[in-house]
């Protein structure tokens, strides 16, 4: 496993998240999992193809998703529920972080193209993959209320 992949995801998540949401996040050491089977309220999925192919999943509790969207709105409107506006904002955050990941990976010779985001609400996420699944625990307000999963395999 190339450490440049891990560092690209970490740098993009931390820097882009701060710029877009105005929230300082704390990241723990990433870990490898065989499958994802957790309960989340909001999940953004962004696929990618190129020298690596796979998916990036951004998984949130409902409260963190609402807090993130409210910070992104910067007081222009108040989000009290996961409505269409909140889903759009969460999708756009995932899109921006994923674009940054793609840019950082390109520096190390991994050229990827990201797909538009899909945002899901519900309680169950189960992912099984033939590639590697890297989990990145994210602490937004003190508790581990968000996870990023980078699911990939090399195509060459």
Z-matrix of the N, CA and C atoms (Angstrom, degrees):
N
C 1 1.459
C 2 1.526 1 108.50
N 3 1.309 2 115.71 1 127.19
C 4 1.460 3 122.57 2 -176.64
C 5 1.533 4 109.98 3 -79.34
N 6 1.325 5 115.58 4 122.78
C 7 1.466 6 120.88 5 179.95
C 8 1.534 7 110.93 6 -63.35
N 9 1.329 8 118.02 7 -24.21
C 10 1.465 9 120.56 8 178.46
C 11 1.524 10 111.80 9 -65.03
N 12 1.317 11 117.32 10 -30.38
C 13 1.461 12 120.44 11 176.08
C 14 1.528 13 109.24 12 -65.94
N 15 1.330 14 115.81 13 -48.55
C 16 1.465 15 120.64 14 179.73
C 17 1.531 16 110.51 15 -60.42
N 18 1.332 17 116.94 16 -47.61
C 19 1.462 18 120.50 17 -178.48
C 20 1.522 19 111.99 18 -64.36
N 21 1.329 20 117.28 19 -35.41
C 22 1.467 21 120.45 20 178.07
C 23 1.526 22 111.08 21 -63.96
N 24 1.330 23 116.80 22 -43.09
C 25 1.463 24 121.03 23 179.21
C 26 1.533 25 109.96 24 -66.25
N 27 1.332 26 117.03 25 -46.68
C 28 1.467 27 120.59 26 -178.65
C 29 1.525 28 111.59 27 -60.24
N 30 1.335 29 117.35 28 -48.69
C 31 1.464 30 120.83 29 -178.29
C 32 1.524 31 111.32 30 -63.34
N 33 1.315 32 116.45 31 -43.76
C 34 1.467 33 120.24 32 -178.90
C 35 1.518 34 111.50 33 -64.96
N 36 1.315 35 116.50 34 -44.55
C 37 1.464 36 120.40 35 -179.42
C 38 1.515 37 110.47 36 -61.66
N 39 1.320 38 116.46 37 -51.05
C 40 1.464 39 119.97 38 -175.91
C 41 1.533 40 111.89 39 -65.15
N 42 1.333 41 117.08 40 -48.61
C 43 1.466 42 120.14 41 -175.24
C 44 1.528 43 112.76 42 -71.35
N 45 1.307 44 117.70 43 -48.36
C 46 1.462 45 120.47 44 -177.47
C 47 1.520 46 110.97 45 -67.91
N 48 1.333 47 116.20 46 -40.30
C 49 1.463 48 120.48 47 178.83
C 50 1.527 49 110.19 48 -57.95
N 51 1.334 50 116.97 49 -44.48
C 52 1.465 51 121.77 50 -178.99
C 53 1.525 52 111.05 51 -63.40
N 54 1.333 53 116.42 52 -44.50
C 55 1.461 54 120.28 53 -177.95
C 56 1.529 55 111.08 54 -65.17
N 57 1.319 56 117.69 55 -44.82
C 58 1.464 57 122.22 56 -173.38
C 59 1.526 58 112.77 57 -79.73
N 60 1.345 59 117.09 58 -40.97
C 61 1.466 60 119.91 59 -174.00
C 62 1.527 61 113.97 60 -101.70
N 63 1.329 62 116.48 61 -13.96
C 64 1.467 63 121.69 62 -176.02
C 65 1.531 64 111.75 63 63.14
N 66 1.328 65 116.74 64 26.12
C 67 1.458 66 122.62 65 179.46
C 68 1.517 67 108.97 66 -116.40
N 69 1.335 68 116.23 67 129.71
C 70 1.460 69 120.73 68 172.31
C 71 1.515 70 107.66 69 -82.07
N 72 1.324 71 116.18 70 125.35
C 73 1.456 72 120.27 71 178.74
C 74 1.518 73 109.09 72 -108.17
N 75 1.313 74 115.12 73 157.10
C 76 1.458 75 121.83 74 175.04
C 77 1.522 76 107.15 75 -113.36
N 78 1.309 77 115.69 76 129.53
C 79 1.463 78 120.87 77 -179.26
C 80 1.514 79 109.65 78 -111.80
N 81 1.324 80 115.55 79 134.27
C 82 1.454 81 120.38 80 173.02
C 83 1.519 82 109.13 81 -92.19
N 84 1.307 83 115.05 82 171.70
C 85 1.458 84 121.32 83 179.37
C 86 1.529 85 109.71 84 -60.20
N 87 1.343 86 116.70 85 131.67
C 88 1.465 87 119.87 86 177.59
C 89 1.525 88 111.00 87 -65.30
N 90 1.309 89 115.68 88 159.43
C 91 1.460 90 120.96 89 -179.08
C 92 1.529 91 108.96 90 -141.74
N 93 1.317 92 116.08 91 159.07
C 94 1.465 93 121.69 92 178.61
C 95 1.520 94 108.35 93 -99.92
N 96 1.331 95 116.40 94 135.18
C 97 1.463 96 121.65 95 176.63
C 98 1.522 97 109.03 96 -126.82
N 99 1.304 98 116.32 97 158.55
C 100 1.462 99 121.62 98 177.67
C 101 1.522 100 111.57 99 -87.34
N 102 1.322 101 115.82 100 -32.37
C 103 1.456 102 120.72 101 177.08
C 104 1.514 103 109.10 102 -155.17
N 105 1.318 104 115.22 103 161.17
C 106 1.466 105 122.17 104 177.68
C 107 1.509 106 106.92 105 -109.95
N 108 1.299 107 115.47 106 126.65
C 109 1.459 108 120.03 107 175.04
C 110 1.520 109 107.37 108 -147.61
N 111 1.322 110 115.05 109 85.11
C 112 1.454 111 121.82 110 -178.01
C 113 1.519 112 108.74 111 -133.41
N 114 1.285 113 115.44 112 171.15
C 115 1.460 114 122.05 113 178.10
C 116 1.521 115 108.92 114 -109.41
N 117 1.312 116 116.53 115 118.79
C 118 1.456 117 123.31 116 177.93
C 119 1.516 118 108.43 117 -129.25
N 120 1.327 119 115.59 118 155.71
C 121 1.459 120 120.40 119 177.92
C 122 1.530 121 111.70 120 -88.63
N 123 1.334 122 116.49 121 -36.22
C 124 1.462 123 121.68 122 -176.15
C 125 1.529 124 108.15 123 -135.99
N 126 1.333 125 116.61 124 129.94
C 127 1.465 126 121.56 125 179.18
C 128 1.519 127 108.96 126 -133.22
N 129 1.336 128 115.78 127 129.28
C 130 1.457 129 121.67 128 172.88
C 131 1.517 130 107.52 129 -105.40
N 132 1.314 131 116.48 130 132.09
C 133 1.463 132 122.39 131 178.33
C 134 1.520 133 108.68 132 -118.16
N 135 1.341 134 115.29 133 127.08
C 136 1.453 135 121.09 134 175.79
C 137 1.518 136 107.27 135 -128.88
N 138 1.319 137 116.03 136 122.18
C 139 1.450 138 120.79 137 178.13
C 140 1.516 139 110.57 138 -86.96
N 141 1.331 140 115.98 139 164.05
C 142 1.461 141 120.20 140 174.71
C 143 1.524 142 109.47 141 -151.12
N 144 1.328 143 114.48 142 150.85
C 145 1.461 144 121.53 143 178.01
C 146 1.526 145 108.63 144 -134.16
N 147 1.307 146 115.72 145 165.15
C 148 1.459 147 121.58 146 -179.72
C 149 1.512 148 109.05 147 135.14
N 150 1.340 149 116.67 148 -141.43
C 151 1.463 150 119.97 149 177.71
C 152 1.535 151 112.13 150 -66.46
N 153 1.315 152 115.49 151 -22.83
C 154 1.458 153 122.86 152 168.53
C 155 1.521 154 105.69 153 -120.88
N 156 1.313 155 117.06 154 148.17
C 157 1.461 156 119.18 155 172.63
C 158 1.514 157 108.27 156 -135.71
N 159 1.315 158 115.06 157 148.78
C 160 1.456 159 119.56 158 179.96
C 161 1.510 160 112.10 159 160.69
N 162 1.328 161 114.91 160 -145.75
C 163 1.463 162 122.37 161 -176.53
C 164 1.514 163 110.35 162 -142.98
N 165 1.319 164 114.49 163 152.52
C 166 1.458 165 122.04 164 170.99
C 167 1.516 166 105.97 165 -117.81
N 168 1.336 167 116.47 166 122.49
C 169 1.462 168 121.26 167 178.27
C 170 1.523 169 109.41 168 -109.95
N 171 1.320 170 116.12 169 129.15
C 172 1.462 171 123.38 170 174.16
C 173 1.519 172 105.79 171 -110.50
N 174 1.320 173 117.33 172 119.42
C 175 1.467 174 121.66 173 -172.24
C 176 1.518 175 109.82 174 -122.25
N 177 1.335 176 116.19 175 129.42
C 178 1.456 177 121.94 176 -173.61
C 179 1.524 178 112.14 177 -131.66
N 180 1.338 179 115.72 178 154.11
C 181 1.453 180 119.66 179 162.61
C 182 1.529 181 106.65 180 -77.26
N 183 1.310 182 117.37 181 160.84
C 184 1.465 183 120.67 182 -179.71
C 185 1.526 184 111.30 183 -61.42
N 186 1.330 185 117.29 184 -42.71
C 187 1.466 186 120.13 185 -178.56
C 188 1.518 187 112.15 186 -63.16
N 189 1.315 188 117.44 187 -42.73
C 190 1.464 189 120.09 188 178.68
C 191 1.522 190 110.16 189 -66.19
N 192 1.318 191 117.32 190 -41.52
C 193 1.467 192 120.09 191 178.02
C 194 1.534 193 110.25 192 -58.21
N 195 1.326 194 117.17 193 -45.02
C 196 1.470 195 120.43 194 179.39
C 197 1.529 196 110.95 195 -64.63
N 198 1.335 197 117.67 196 -42.55
C 199 1.469 198 121.05 197 178.30
C 200 1.523 199 111.23 198 -61.49
N 201 1.324 200 116.13 199 -43.32
C 202 1.460 201 120.62 200 179.35
C 203 1.521 202 110.51 201 -61.21
N 204 1.323 203 116.30 202 -48.31
C 205 1.465 204 120.35 203 -178.89
C 206 1.525 205 110.62 204 -62.81
N 207 1.322 206 117.68 205 -42.26
C 208 1.461 207 120.09 206 178.93
C 209 1.525 208 111.21 207 -61.92
N 210 1.324 209 117.51 208 -38.75
C 211 1.465 210 120.19 209 176.31
C 212 1.523 211 110.89 210 -66.88
N 213 1.331 212 116.61 211 -38.61
C 214 1.454 213 119.94 212 178.34
C 215 1.533 214 111.20 213 -64.45
N 216 1.335 215 117.15 214 -34.47
C 217 1.466 216 122.26 215 -178.66
C 218 1.530 217 111.66 216 -76.04
N 219 1.328 218 116.73 217 -17.48
C 220 1.467 219 122.59 218 175.38
C 221 1.528 220 112.92 219 51.99
N 222 1.343 221 115.67 220 41.74
C 223 1.462 222 120.71 221 176.08
C 224 1.515 223 115.40 222 83.79
N 225 1.332 224 118.24 223 -1.44
C 226 1.472 225 120.00 224 -179.31
C 227 1.517 226 111.81 225 -69.57
N 228 1.322 227 116.93 226 -30.24
C 229 1.464 228 121.78 227 175.26
C 230 1.523 229 107.75 228 -157.61
N 231 1.303 230 116.81 229 157.76
C 232 1.463 231 123.01 230 -179.07
C 233 1.520 232 109.03 231 -105.91
N 234 1.330 233 115.29 232 128.86
C 235 1.458 234 121.47 233 177.99
C 236 1.529 235 108.16 234 -103.24
N 237 1.335 236 117.01 235 117.19
C 238 1.461 237 121.98 236 179.54
C 239 1.521 238 112.98 237 -107.58
N 240 1.336 239 116.26 238 -7.98
C 241 1.457 240 120.73 239 -179.82
C 242 1.524 241 108.89 240 -149.01
N 243 1.312 242 115.20 241 163.98
C 244 1.461 243 119.78 242 177.46
C 245 1.532 244 107.55 243 -82.86
N 246 1.325 245 114.10 244 86.97
C 247 1.460 246 121.21 245 -179.74
C 248 1.531 247 108.99 246 -103.93
N 249 1.333 248 117.04 247 -171.41
C 250 1.461 249 121.06 248 -178.25
C 251 1.528 250 112.41 249 -59.39
N 252 1.331 251 117.14 250 -39.33
C 253 1.467 252 120.97 251 179.43
C 254 1.527 253 110.30 252 -63.74
N 255 1.330 254 116.62 253 -44.36
C 256 1.470 255 121.01 254 179.83
C 257 1.527 256 110.83 255 -63.94
N 258 1.326 257 116.13 256 -42.95
C 259 1.471 258 120.22 257 179.53
C 260 1.521 259 110.23 258 -62.37
N 261 1.318 260 117.09 259 -42.07
C 262 1.460 261 120.98 260 178.44
C 263 1.528 262 111.35 261 -62.30
N 264 1.331 263 116.36 262 -44.13
C 265 1.470 264 120.88 263 -179.35
C 266 1.531 265 111.47 264 -65.55
N 267 1.326 266 117.01 265 -43.07
C 268 1.467 267 121.09 266 178.85
C 269 1.532 268 109.83 267 -63.56
N 270 1.314 269 116.63 268 -40.57
C 271 1.461 270 120.72 269 176.60
C 272 1.519 271 111.60 270 -62.56
N 273 1.327 272 116.47 271 -42.11
C 274 1.465 273 120.35 272 -179.78
C 275 1.529 274 111.48 273 -67.38
N 276 1.324 275 117.53 274 -36.85
C 277 1.472 276 120.10 275 175.31
C 278 1.529 277 109.77 276 -60.35
N 279 1.318 278 116.50 277 -46.91
C 280 1.464 279 120.09 278 177.77
C 281 1.514 280 111.74 279 -60.44
N 282 1.312 281 116.38 280 -39.49
C 283 1.455 282 121.66 281 178.59
C 284 1.530 283 111.12 282 -62.02
N 285 1.314 284 117.16 283 -44.29
C 286 1.465 285 121.44 284 -178.66
C 287 1.528 286 111.48 285 -68.02
N 288 1.327 287 117.29 286 -44.34
C 289 1.468 288 119.93 287 178.49
C 290 1.527 289 109.41 288 -64.12
N 291 1.320 290 117.32 289 -42.78
C 292 1.472 291 120.88 290 -179.73
C 293 1.521 292 111.51 291 -64.13
N 294 1.320 293 117.62 292 -38.80
C 295 1.460 294 120.86 293 175.56
C 296 1.515 295 111.65 294 -61.85
N 297 1.322 296 116.01 295 -39.21
C 298 1.460 297 120.55 296 176.88
C 299 1.529 298 111.09 297 -66.82
N 300 1.331 299 116.68 298 -39.78
C 301 1.469 300 120.25 299 176.57
C 302 1.528 301 109.61 300 -60.14
N 303 1.340 302 116.90 301 -44.69
C 304 1.462 303 121.05 302 179.66
C 305 1.527 304 110.84 303 -61.02
N 306 1.311 305 117.51 304 -42.33
C 307 1.465 306 121.74 305 179.12
C 308 1.523 307 110.81 306 -64.07
N 309 1.331 308 116.92 307 -44.18
C 310 1.467 309 120.02 308 179.42
C 311 1.522 310 111.59 309 -66.45
N 312 1.316 311 117.70 310 -39.86
C 313 1.465 312 120.41 311 179.79
C 314 1.530 313 111.39 312 -65.27
N 315 1.323 314 116.39 313 -32.95
C 316 1.467 315 120.45 314 -179.92
C 317 1.529 316 110.89 315 -60.47
N 318 1.333 317 117.56 316 -32.76
C 319 1.470 318 121.73 317 178.27
C 320 1.526 319 111.55 318 -60.87
N 321 1.327 320 116.82 319 -23.97
C 322 1.464 321 121.59 320 -178.00
C 323 1.530 322 111.97 321 -106.65
N 324 1.327 323 116.65 322 14.45
C 325 1.456 324 120.34 323 175.62
C 326 1.513 325 115.25 324 87.70
N 327 1.329 326 117.80 325 7.42
C 328 1.461 327 121.29 326 176.75
C 329 1.525 328 108.44 327 -101.38
N 330 1.303 329 117.53 328 96.79
C 331 1.458 330 121.54 329 178.60
C 332 1.528 331 108.58 330 -88.88
N 333 1.333 332 115.46 331 120.02
C 334 1.465 333 120.36 332 178.61
C 335 1.521 334 109.39 333 -130.53
N 336 1.308 335 115.25 334 156.27
C 337 1.463 336 123.30 335 174.71
C 338 1.521 337 106.76 336 -121.01
N 339 1.337 338 116.34 337 128.76
C 340 1.463 339 120.02 338 -178.32
C 341 1.523 340 110.18 339 -94.78
N 342 1.332 341 115.44 340 150.85
C 343 1.462 342 122.24 341 177.81
C 344 1.527 343 109.47 342 -93.05
N 345 1.321 344 117.59 343 164.58
C 346 1.470 345 119.53 344 173.76
C 347 1.537 346 110.24 345 -61.35
N 348 1.334 347 116.25 346 152.52
C 349 1.465 348 119.95 347 -177.93
C 350 1.529 349 113.07 348 -75.02
N 351 1.325 350 114.40 349 149.33
C 352 1.463 351 123.01 350 167.65
C 353 1.513 352 106.55 351 -119.42
N 354 1.318 353 117.73 352 130.68
C 355 1.462 354 122.08 353 -178.85
C 356 1.517 355 108.69 354 -114.44
N 357 1.333 356 115.35 355 130.23
C 358 1.464 357 122.27 356 -178.89
C 359 1.520 358 109.32 357 -118.91
N 360 1.318 359 116.53 358 143.08
C 361 1.458 360 120.96 359 171.29
C 362 1.516 361 107.35 360 -118.02
N 363 1.302 362 115.73 361 148.07
C 364 1.458 363 120.41 362 -177.32
C 365 1.515 364 109.29 363 153.16
N 366 1.304 365 117.03 364 -159.36
C 367 1.451 366 119.53 365 -174.87
C 368 1.518 367 115.27 366 -125.23
N 369 1.319 368 119.32 367 -10.62
C 370 1.459 369 118.58 368 -173.38
C 371 1.520 370 110.20 369 -125.91
N 372 1.315 371 115.20 370 130.84
C 373 1.456 372 121.46 371 172.66
C 374 1.514 373 106.59 372 -127.50
N 375 1.312 374 116.72 373 125.42
C 376 1.461 375 120.69 374 175.85
C 377 1.516 376 107.23 375 -134.71
N 378 1.324 377 115.70 376 121.50
C 379 1.451 378 121.44 377 -178.82
C 380 1.516 379 108.48 378 -130.85
N 381 1.305 380 115.92 379 132.32
C 382 1.450 381 122.51 380 174.74
C 383 1.521 382 104.80 381 -128.73
N 384 1.338 383 117.07 382 135.68
C 385 1.451 384 119.59 383 -174.06
C 386 1.514 385 111.47 384 -139.80
N 387 1.318 386 116.71 385 149.86
C 388 1.457 387 121.34 386 174.30
C 389 1.519 388 111.00 387 -81.44
N 390 1.322 389 117.64 388 -14.27
C 391 1.458 390 121.94 389 177.85
C 392 1.516 391 110.99 390 -95.58
N 393 1.302 392 115.40 391 -168.10
C 394 1.468 393 121.56 392 178.68
C 395 1.527 394 109.82 393 -82.53
N 396 1.320 395 115.97 394 143.53
C 397 1.460 396 121.57 395 173.94
C 398 1.521 397 106.87 396 -119.43
N 399 1.339 398 115.89 397 113.13
C 400 1.455 399 121.47 398 176.05
C 401 1.519 400 108.81 399 -100.22
N 402 1.321 401 117.03 400 126.63
C 403 1.457 402 121.65 401 177.07
C 404 1.513 403 109.90 402 -101.06
N 405 1.321 404 117.09 403 135.07
C 406 1.454 405 123.58 404 178.13
C 407 1.520 406 108.44 405 -121.71
N 408 1.347 407 118.63 406 100.24
C 409 1.463 408 119.92 407 177.96
C 410 1.533 409 110.54 408 -71.34
N 411 1.323 410 116.06 409 131.95
C 412 1.457 411 121.68 410 -177.07
C 413 1.524 412 108.64 411 -121.15
N 414 1.318 413 114.74 412 129.83
C 415 1.460 414 121.14 413 177.92
C 416 1.516 415 107.48 414 -107.19
N 417 1.328 416 115.65 415 113.32
C 418 1.456 417 121.50 416 -175.60
C 419 1.525 418 110.84 417 -93.88
N 420 1.311 419 117.36 418 -47.06
C 421 1.468 420 120.33 419 -178.44
C 422 1.525 421 110.67 420 -130.70
N 423 1.311 422 115.99 421 36.80
C 424 1.451 423 120.07 422 178.00
C 425 1.509 424 113.91 423 104.43
N 426 1.325 425 117.68 424 -31.15
C 427 1.459 426 121.51 425 179.50
C 428 1.521 427 109.54 426 -108.31
N 429 1.324 428 116.35 427 155.70
C 430 1.467 429 121.17 428 177.37
C 431 1.524 430 107.76 429 -76.69
N 432 1.332 431 115.18 430 87.55
C 433 1.458 432 121.65 431 -174.65
C 434 1.513 433 112.30 432 -110.53
N 435 1.331 434 116.19 433 7.24
C 436 1.454 435 120.63 434 -179.36
C 437 1.517 436 107.79 435 -150.96
N 438 1.317 437 116.37 436 143.45
C 439 1.461 438 121.45 437 173.65
C 440 1.513 439 108.74 438 -134.17
N 441 1.320 440 115.46 439 145.56
C 442 1.454 441 120.99 440 169.90
C 443 1.516 442 106.42 441 -114.62
N 444 1.306 443 116.60 442 133.12
C 445 1.464 444 121.64 443 175.46
C 446 1.523 445 108.07 444 -118.31
N 447 1.321 446 115.61 445 125.89
C 448 1.459 447 122.23 446 176.21
C 449 1.514 448 106.89 447 -107.67
N 450 1.321 449 115.46 448 108.18
C 451 1.465 450 122.44 449 -173.97
C 452 1.518 451 107.10 450 -108.51
N 453 1.339 452 117.81 451 118.94
C 454 1.457 453 117.73 452 -173.38
C 455 1.525 454 112.71 453 -152.57
N 456 1.343 455 112.12 454 164.84
C 457 1.455 456 121.14 455 167.68
C 458 1.517 457 106.12 456 -149.57
N 459 1.334 458 115.09 457 149.74
C 460 1.458 459 119.97 458 178.07
C 461 1.526 460 108.99 459 -78.69
N 462 1.327 461 115.50 460 142.17
C 463 1.460 462 119.47 461 -177.06
C 464 1.520 463 113.36 462 -98.64
N 465 1.340 464 117.73 463 -12.17
C 466 1.466 465 118.76 464 -178.31
C 467 1.501 466 113.37 465 -102.59
